[in-house]
Every structure is written in structure tokens, then in C-alpha cells.
């Protein structure tokens, strides 16, 4: 079934809110892979040895059995791979048309971790962030969506956004992304059948992109969501 919004973030009639949010999160993660690729030439273990967004906080990587520090680019890759692992998990999301109540809590925790990619790019690689955001408006759309459905608490949304973003013109460069102005007409397609669901594809970082400084890992999908405090530490 094809569902579309009549107003920004408005849930269409007869559409399950959990399916709606699940599909949006999948799309956001797929589109974030481009930002990851753009960051890799300048974000590495030497330039960004820790995953930070401001001068005060260090984010710990949650895909390991015990959260630990990773350099920023590895944190970003691990986070996107971990999100893909969770969102494609037959245990948590065996269907894309019916979301188990017990799996709904995976969405806010994944959103929180994914958002840190925007914040790191904004505070440490501003020119790359600005170029990416001017073409895609992805952070603006993500911010509006998580606020609408209470997926991230406002105090964690630290990337400054233009208060007049509603009046921005369509800056699409025809690469398939909608800008903030076009989000009202955005379309999310859910599978019509089990066959379509089985043939679904979840994008990951391009194989042609520069490789990370550490060997790839297989994310440890958590049995329960980690407490937020386990993933952050205050820099003295």
C-alpha cells in the first residue's frame, strides 16, 4: 500500500503508527549512508579519534557487547550497520506490515543513535554537513519527524535548525531526495505482499567507499535497549 502525508508528519488514516515510523526510519538510515561516505575522506582515527558532537560529551558505541569508544567514522559505520541489523531482524521485525508491540522500543533507541551522526557532522565537519543538508534537508526532516512522534526528547536534538525552514524552496538536485518543502508530498511505500517484503533491500555503505580504520565487525544486536547513560560519558 502507498501512503502519503497531507501535512508534515501527519499520520495517514488507517495506517499503523508503528509501521509508519518503522518505514521512515529505514529510509532515513538508507539516505544517511551518503553522508557517511562523504565524511570518510576527512573523518578518520587521527582527525576524530572519539565520537563527539560538542566539547562536553563522548558517545560510546552500542553495537558491542559492552558499549565502548570508537573513532567517529567507525561509530558512524557501526551505528548504520547496527540499525540495519535491527531493522532487518526476523526476531524483532519479522514483518514490514505488522510491527510487534515488543519491538516498538527499538525505534526510539535507534533514532537516538542515528541522530548523533548528524550532530557529529554538524559540529566537526560543518562544510560537508551544509552541502549535504542543502541538497537533502535530511536532518530537518528527521528532526521534524522525531518531534512529531516523540521518538527523541527535545533536549537531545542539538543541531541548530532554521526557524524559517518551512519557507525554504525546493533545493532538490534530482537525486531522489525530497527537501523540506516537498515533505508534504513525500511517499513511503510499504510492501503489498509477503513476496514484496521478502524482496526488500536495505542499503549499506558503498563497497567502493574508503574502508574504516578497523576491521568490520558483526554488530551484537542487543537483547534489551541500553540505558542512554551507558552510551555517553562526560569529558572532564
C-alpha positions as CSV (number, residue, x, y, z in Angstrom):
1,X,0.0,0.0,0.0
2,X,1.2,3.5,-0.8
3,X,0.7,6.1,2.0
4,X,1.4,9.8,1.8
5,X,1.1,12.8,4.1
6,X,-1.3,15.6,3.7
7,X,0.7,17.7,6.2
8,X,4.1,17.5,7.5
9,X,4.5,14.4,9.7
10,X,0.7,13.7,9.7
11,X,-0.2,10.1,10.0
12,X,-2.5,9.0,7.2
13,X,-5.8,7.4,8.0
14,X,-5.8,3.7,8.6
15,X,-2.0,3.5,8.7
16,X,-0.5,1.9,11.8
17,X,1.8,4.4,13.5
18,X,4.5,1.8,14.2
19,X,4.6,0.7,10.6
20,X,4.7,4.3,9.5
21,X,7.7,5.1,11.8
22,X,9.5,1.9,11.0
23,X,9.4,2.6,7.3
24,X,10.5,6.2,7.8
25,X,13.5,5.1,9.9
26,X,14.5,2.6,7.3
27,X,14.5,5.4,4.7
28,X,16.4,7.8,6.9
29,X,19.1,5.2,7.5
30,X,19.5,4.4,3.8
31,X,19.9,8.1,3.0
32,X,22.3,8.7,5.8
33,X,24.8,6.3,4.1
34,X,25.6,9.1,1.6
35,X,26.7,11.4,4.5
36,X,28.8,8.6,5.9
37,X,30.6,8.2,2.5
38,X,31.1,12.0,2.2
39,X,32.7,12.1,5.7
40,X,35.1,9.2,5.2
41,X,37.9,11.2,3.4
42,X,38.2,13.7,6.3
43,X,36.9,11.8,9.3
44,X,39.3,9.1,10.5
45,X,41.0,7.8,13.6
46,X,43.5,10.6,13.5
47,X,41.2,13.6,13.0
48,X,38.3,12.3,15.0
49,X,39.6,9.7,17.5
50,X,36.4,9.9,19.5
51,X,32.7,10.2,18.6
52,X,31.8,13.6,19.9
53,X,29.2,16.2,19.0
54,X,30.2,19.0,21.3
55,X,33.2,19.6,23.5
56,X,31.5,18.1,26.5
57,X,30.2,14.6,25.5
58,X,31.8,11.5,24.1
59,X,29.4,8.9,22.7
60,X,30.1,5.2,23.3
61,X,29.4,2.7,20.5
62,X,26.4,0.5,21.5
63,X,26.8,-2.3,18.9
64,X,29.4,-4.1,21.0
65,X,28.5,-6.4,23.9
66,X,29.7,-3.6,26.2
67,X,29.4,0.0,24.9
68,X,32.9,1.3,24.2
69,X,34.7,4.1,22.5
70,X,35.2,4.0,18.7
71,X,36.7,6.7,16.5
72,X,33.9,8.7,14.9
73,X,33.8,7.2,11.5
74,X,33.8,3.7,12.9
75,X,31.0,4.7,15.3
76,X,29.0,6.0,12.3
77,X,29.5,2.9,10.3
78,X,28.8,0.6,13.2
79,X,25.7,2.6,14.0
80,X,24.3,2.3,10.5
81,X,25.2,-1.4,10.3
82,X,23.6,-1.9,13.7
83,X,20.5,-0.1,12.6
84,X,20.3,-2.3,9.5
85,X,20.8,-5.4,11.6
86,X,18.0,-4.5,14.0
87,X,15.5,-3.2,11.4
88,X,16.0,-6.3,9.2
89,X,16.0,-8.7,12.2
90,X,13.5,-11.5,11.9
91,X,13.4,-11.6,15.7
92,X,12.3,-8.0,16.1
93,X,10.7,-7.2,12.8
94,X,9.6,-10.4,11.1
95,X,7.1,-8.4,9.0
96,X,7.0,-4.9,7.5
97,X,3.3,-4.7,7.6
98,X,2.7,-5.6,11.2
99,X,5.1,-4.4,14.0
100,X,5.2,-6.4,17.2
101,X,4.5,-4.3,20.3
102,X,7.6,-5.7,22.0
103,X,9.8,-4.4,19.2
104,X,8.5,-0.8,19.2
105,X,11.0,0.3,21.8
106,X,13.8,-0.4,19.3
107,X,12.7,2.6,17.2
108,X,13.5,5.4,19.7
109,X,16.8,3.9,20.7
110,X,17.9,3.5,17.1
111,X,16.7,7.1,16.3
112,X,18.8,8.4,19.2
113,X,21.9,6.8,18.0
114,X,21.4,7.6,14.3
115,X,20.8,11.3,15.2
116,X,24.4,11.5,16.6
117,X,25.7,11.2,13.0
118,X,24.0,14.5,12.1
119,X,25.4,16.1,15.3
120,X,28.9,15.0,14.7
121,X,28.8,16.1,11.1
122,X,27.4,19.5,12.1
123,X,29.9,20.3,14.9
124,X,33.0,18.8,13.4
125,X,32.6,18.7,9.6
126,X,30.3,21.7,9.0
127,X,31.1,22.3,5.3
128,X,30.2,18.7,4.4
129,X,27.1,18.8,6.6
130,X,26.0,22.1,5.0
131,X,26.4,20.8,1.5
132,X,24.6,17.5,2.2
133,X,21.8,19.3,4.1
134,X,21.3,21.9,1.4
135,X,20.6,19.1,-1.1
136,X,18.6,16.7,1.0
137,X,17.2,18.5,4.1
138,X,17.6,15.2,5.8
139,X,18.4,16.5,9.3
140,X,15.4,18.9,9.0
141,X,13.1,16.1,8.0
142,X,14.5,13.7,10.7
143,X,14.2,16.4,13.4
144,X,10.6,17.2,12.4
145,X,9.6,13.5,12.3
146,X,11.1,12.5,15.7
147,X,9.5,15.5,17.3
148,X,6.1,14.7,15.8
149,X,6.1,11.2,17.1
150,X,8.1,11.7,20.3
151,X,10.9,9.4,19.3
152,X,13.7,11.6,20.7
153,X,13.4,14.0,23.6
154,X,13.9,17.7,22.6
155,X,17.0,18.2,24.8
156,X,18.9,15.7,22.7
157,X,18.2,17.5,19.4
158,X,21.3,19.7,19.5
159,X,21.8,20.6,15.8
160,X,20.5,24.2,15.2
161,X,17.9,24.3,12.5
162,X,16.5,27.3,10.6
163,X,13.3,28.5,12.3
164,X,12.0,29.5,8.8
165,X,12.7,26.1,7.3
166,X,9.0,25.8,6.4
167,X,9.6,28.6,3.8
168,X,12.6,27.0,2.2
169,X,12.3,26.4,-1.5
170,X,12.8,23.1,-3.2
171,X,16.6,22.5,-3.5
172,X,16.4,19.0,-4.8
173,X,19.2,18.1,-7.1
174,X,17.1,15.3,-8.6
175,X,19.0,12.6,-6.7
176,X,15.8,11.2,-5.3
177,X,15.7,13.2,-2.1
178,X,12.9,15.4,-1.1
179,X,13.6,18.8,0.5
180,X,11.7,20.1,3.5
181,X,9.3,22.0,1.2
182,X,8.4,18.7,-0.6
183,X,8.0,16.6,2.5
184,X,4.2,17.3,2.5
185,X,4.0,15.2,-0.7
186,X,6.5,12.6,0.3
187,X,5.6,9.0,-0.3
188,X,6.5,5.9,1.7
189,X,5.8,2.6,0.1
190,X,5.0,-0.4,2.3
191,X,5.1,-3.9,0.8
192,X,1.8,-5.1,-0.7
193,X,2.5,-8.7,-0.1
194,X,4.8,-11.2,1.6
195,X,6.6,-11.6,-1.7
196,X,7.4,-7.9,-1.9
197,X,8.5,-8.0,1.7
198,X,10.9,-10.8,1.1
199,X,12.4,-9.0,-1.9
200,X,13.1,-5.8,0.2
201,X,16.5,-4.3,0.2
202,X,18.3,-2.4,2.9
203,X,21.2,-0.3,1.7
204,X,24.5,-0.1,3.5
205,X,27.7,1.9,2.9
206,X,29.0,1.7,-0.7
207,X,31.6,-1.0,-1.2
208,X,33.6,1.5,-3.2
209,X,33.9,3.9,-0.3
210,X,37.2,4.1,1.7
211,X,37.4,1.4,4.3
212,X,37.4,2.1,8.1
213,X,40.5,2.0,10.2
214,X,39.4,-1.1,12.0
215,X,38.2,-4.4,10.7
216,X,34.5,-4.7,10.1
217,X,32.5,-6.2,12.9
218,X,29.3,-8.0,13.1
219,X,27.0,-5.9,15.4
220,X,25.8,-7.5,18.5
221,X,22.0,-6.9,18.4
222,X,21.1,-6.1,22.0
223,X,18.6,-8.2,23.9
224,X,17.3,-5.0,25.6
225,X,18.0,-1.4,24.7
226,X,21.0,0.0,26.6
227,X,20.3,2.8,29.0
228,X,21.3,6.1,27.5
229,X,23.8,6.8,30.3
230,X,25.7,3.7,29.2
231,X,26.4,5.3,25.9
232,X,27.7,8.7,26.9
233,X,30.4,9.9,29.2
234,X,31.3,13.5,30.2
235,X,34.6,14.8,29.2
236,X,36.4,16.3,32.1
